[in-house]
Amino acid sequence: MLSNVRKKALRMVGIASLGAATLTGGASFAAPASAEEVVLRTATALPRHHDLAKSFLDLFVERVNEVGKGVVRLDYIGGPEVTPSDRAAQAVQRGVIDLLYTPSAYHSGIVPQGSALIATNLTPMEVRENGGFDLLAPHWEQRLNSKLLAWSETGAQYHLYTKTEPPLKDGVFDLSGFRMRSTGAYRPILESLDATPVQIPAGDVLTGLERGVIDGFGWPTVGLAPLGLAGVAKYRLDPPFYHQAALVLINLDTWNKLPEAAQNVLNEVALEYERTSIDRMIEVGAEDAAAVQAAGITPLTLDEEGARAYLSIAYESMWDRVREQLGEEETAALREKLYQPD
């Protein structure tokens, strides 16, 4: 299973590099000049300094503003300080903001299909090609009045971190008695490992660890060191699981009013961004892993059988959650497009 995970990461790098080369070498973003440049109020559900948000700002916002000059411009107004993370999806739904970057887990209560994105082991390019993207997109339109533009940063995965070393049970980590900071992305695996999920803001994780409110937390494979958490956690549980599911959403009413030239720019950049963000996340993840190692965090590595069981728990628990939310028939249809058993 571990070798398959590594192969998947390498395949992502290959696809991303090929896609980026194709786009920069042959694609044309030229669009006819418009009488008036469209300006879209843009926000992130994550803090501006978070590695995921930085990737979006660098690879999507700046790129749109570069190739869409005179046609469409994204005006970044801020992150959670402007629109709280847990309300950002509703803000784009109402049109308070035009375009939003947000992890799907932040609004999976409204659009439960977002949980299925976390539990995929395919790339966005593969899911677009097999029709999975077209199967997913209408749910954001119906439930959030938003067009799903891009699904990005899938080169990032997730780890669990703890202050104390957890014991093993049947070859897998036993988190009984551990209070773990959680979001929708971690709750299924944490509950399956008998941990107690605790929902606190990301900015309170450091204080929660120091005060004993939580014993650990889940975090992507990027963005840990810059937030000052690396020196507090003592152990990282391996292997990583899932793939990041960050989404770019635009208010559907806003989208429908855009000139065709502006829509074309946004669509083309979205396709490019899905590819280039994979490379960015693998690169940043390597830097973050080095910082974590320097901070003295010890990786706890399972043997091959235990790792296989651990990953099975992670993926199957998330698909069980999707099944509870959507029912057997829709879950089976989504799983066929999003998950390829090893």
Buried (B, 14 or more C-beta within 10 A) or exposed (E): BBEEBEEBBEBBBEBBBEBBEEBEEEEEBEBEEBEEEBEBBBBBBBBBEBBBBBBBBBBBBBBBBEBBBBBBBBBBBEBBEBBEBBBBBBBBBEBBBBBBBBBBBBBBEBBBBBBBBBBBBBBBBBBBEBEBBEBBBEBBBEBBBBBBBBBBBBBBBBBBBBBEEBEEEEBBBBBEEBBBBBBBBBBBBBBBBEBBBBEBBBEEBBEBBEEEBBBBBBBBBBBBBBBEBBBBBBBBBBBBBBBBBBBBBBBBEBBEEBBEBBBBBBEBBBBBBBBBBBBBBBBBBEEBBEBBEEBEBEEBEBEEEBBBBBBBBBBBBBBBBBBEBBEEEBBEBBBEBBBBEE
